[in-house]
Amino acid sequence: AAHHRDVRGNGPGMTYEWHYKFNNLSFNGSSEVLEQTGTTLVTRTTGDVDSIWTISLTDIGASGTAMGVVVEYTPPNTFIELLTDILLEQLGDPAVAQENMLRFKEMVESRAKLMEKQAVARA
């Protein structure tokens, strides 16, 4: 489970602290939004894992959206190897992979709905 706290600012320049716990692993760090547009979000993460996340949205047809996520780690470390092993192991189990994808899809869609609500509230 991931927990965010101490969120400051909005859009580019926004920063927040995070804590991520997975089984018996625990990681802390902070993130900063470097770039944010209607279709792109770029964040820099520092702490236990240093990385740059680029998330991009692309329209597919009238009502679909494809989401691309690129994560650049600097430097590669044991955590990444471990995470890759976990992901590959889970993707190798069709039932687990489908459950994870459904959970991820629900999370993305609920986040999109929240963002729509915020956009409507600001309009």
VEXDREN-2710 file (C-alpha; in Angstrom, 1 decimal):
% VEXDREN-2710
k/r/px/py/pz
1/ALA/0.0/0.0/0.0
2/ALA/1.2/3.5/-0.8
3/HIS/0.7/6.5/1.5
4/HIS/1.2/10.1/0.4
5/ARG/1.7/13.0/2.8
6/ASP/2.8/16.6/3.0
7/VAL/1.5/17.5/-0.4
8/ARG/2.7/21.0/-1.4
9/GLY/1.8/23.1/-4.5
10/ASN/-0.2/22.1/-7.6
11/GLY/0.9/21.1/-11.1
12/PRO/4.6/21.6/-12.0
13/GLY/6.7/22.1/-8.8
14/MET/4.2/20.2/-6.7
15/THR/6.0/18.0/-4.1
16/TYR/4.9/15.2/-1.8
17/GLU/6.4/12.6/0.5
18/TRP/5.5/8.9/0.1
19/HIS/5.8/5.6/1.9
20/TYR/5.3/2.3/0.1
21/LYS/4.9/-1.1/1.8
22/PHE/4.8/-4.4/0.0
23/ASN/4.8/-7.6/2.0
24/ASN/7.8/-7.1/4.3
25/LEU/9.5/-4.4/2.1
26/SER/9.2/-0.8/3.0
27/PHE/10.4/2.3/1.1
28/ASN/10.3/6.1/1.6
29/GLY/10.9/9.0/-0.6
30/SER/9.7/12.2/-2.1
31/SER/8.4/13.2/-5.5
32/GLU/8.3/16.4/-7.5
33/VAL/6.1/17.1/-10.6
34/LEU/8.5/18.3/-13.3
35/GLU/5.9/18.6/-16.1
36/GLN/2.1/18.4/-16.3
37/THR/-0.2/18.9/-19.2
38/GLY/-3.6/17.5/-20.1
39/THR/-1.9/14.3/-21.5
40/THR/1.5/14.1/-19.8
41/LEU/2.8/13.9/-16.3
42/VAL/6.5/13.7/-15.5
43/THR/7.7/13.3/-11.9
44/ARG/11.1/12.9/-10.3
45/THR/11.4/10.6/-7.3
46/THR/14.2/10.6/-4.7
47/GLY/14.8/8.6/-1.6
48/ASP/15.1/4.9/-1.3
49/VAL/14.5/4.6/-5.1
50/ASP/15.7/7.5/-7.5
51/SER/13.6/7.5/-10.7
52/ILE/11.9/9.6/-13.3
53/TRP/8.3/8.6/-14.2
54/THR/6.7/9.7/-17.5
55/ILE/3.0/9.0/-17.8
56/SER/1.3/9.8/-21.1
57/LEU/-2.3/9.5/-22.2
58/THR/-3.3/9.0/-25.9
59/ASP/-6.9/9.0/-27.2
60/ILE/-8.1/5.8/-28.8
61/GLY/-11.3/6.3/-30.7
62/ALA/-14.2/8.3/-29.1
63/SER/-14.2/7.0/-25.6
64/GLY/-10.9/5.1/-25.0
65/THR/-7.6/6.2/-23.6
66/ALA/-4.2/4.4/-23.7
67/MET/-1.8/5.1/-20.9
68/GLY/1.9/4.7/-21.3
69/VAL/4.2/4.6/-18.3
70/VAL/8.0/4.9/-18.6
71/VAL/10.1/4.6/-15.5
72/GLU/13.8/5.5/-15.6
73/TYR/15.8/4.3/-12.6
74/THR/19.1/5.8/-11.6
75/PRO/21.1/3.8/-10.8
76/PRO/19.5/0.3/-11.1
77/ASN/19.5/-1.3/-7.8
78/THR/18.4/-4.4/-5.9
79/PHE/14.9/-3.1/-5.3
80/ILE/14.3/-2.8/-9.1
81/GLU/15.6/-6.4/-9.7
82/LEU/13.3/-7.6/-6.9
83/LEU/10.3/-5.7/-8.2
84/THR/11.0/-7.0/-11.7
85/ASP/11.1/-10.6/-10.3
86/ILE/7.8/-10.0/-8.5
87/LEU/6.1/-8.6/-11.5
88/LEU/7.4/-11.3/-13.9
89/GLU/6.3/-14.0/-11.4
90/GLN/2.9/-12.4/-11.1
91/LEU/2.5/-12.0/-14.8
92/GLY/3.4/-15.6/-15.3
93/ASP/0.3/-16.6/-13.3
94/PRO/-2.7/-15.7/-15.5
95/ALA/-5.1/-15.4/-12.6
96/VAL/-2.9/-13.1/-10.6
97/ALA/-2.0/-11.1/-13.6
98/GLN/-5.6/-10.6/-14.5
99/GLU/-6.5/-9.6/-10.9
100/ASN/-3.6/-7.1/-10.8
101/MET/-4.6/-5.6/-14.2
102/LEU/-8.3/-5.3/-13.1
103/ARG/-7.1/-3.6/-9.8
104/PHE/-4.8/-1.3/-11.8
105/LYS/-7.7/-0.5/-14.3
106/GLU/-10.0/0.3/-11.4
107/MET/-7.4/2.5/-9.8
108/VAL/-6.7/4.4/-13.0
109/GLU/-10.4/4.8/-13.8
110/SER/-11.3/6.0/-10.3
111/ARG/-8.4/8.5/-10.5
112/ALA/-9.6/9.6/-13.9
113/LYS/-13.1/10.2/-12.4
114/LEU/-11.6/12.1/-9.6
115/MET/-9.7/14.3/-12.0
116/GLU/-12.9/14.8/-14.1
117/LYS/-14.7/16.0/-10.9
118/GLN/-11.8/18.3/-10.0
119/ALA/-11.8/19.7/-13.6
120/VAL/-15.6/20.3/-13.4
121/ALA/-15.3/21.9/-10.0
122/ARG/-12.6/24.3/-11.3
123/ALA/-14.5/25.1/-14.6
END
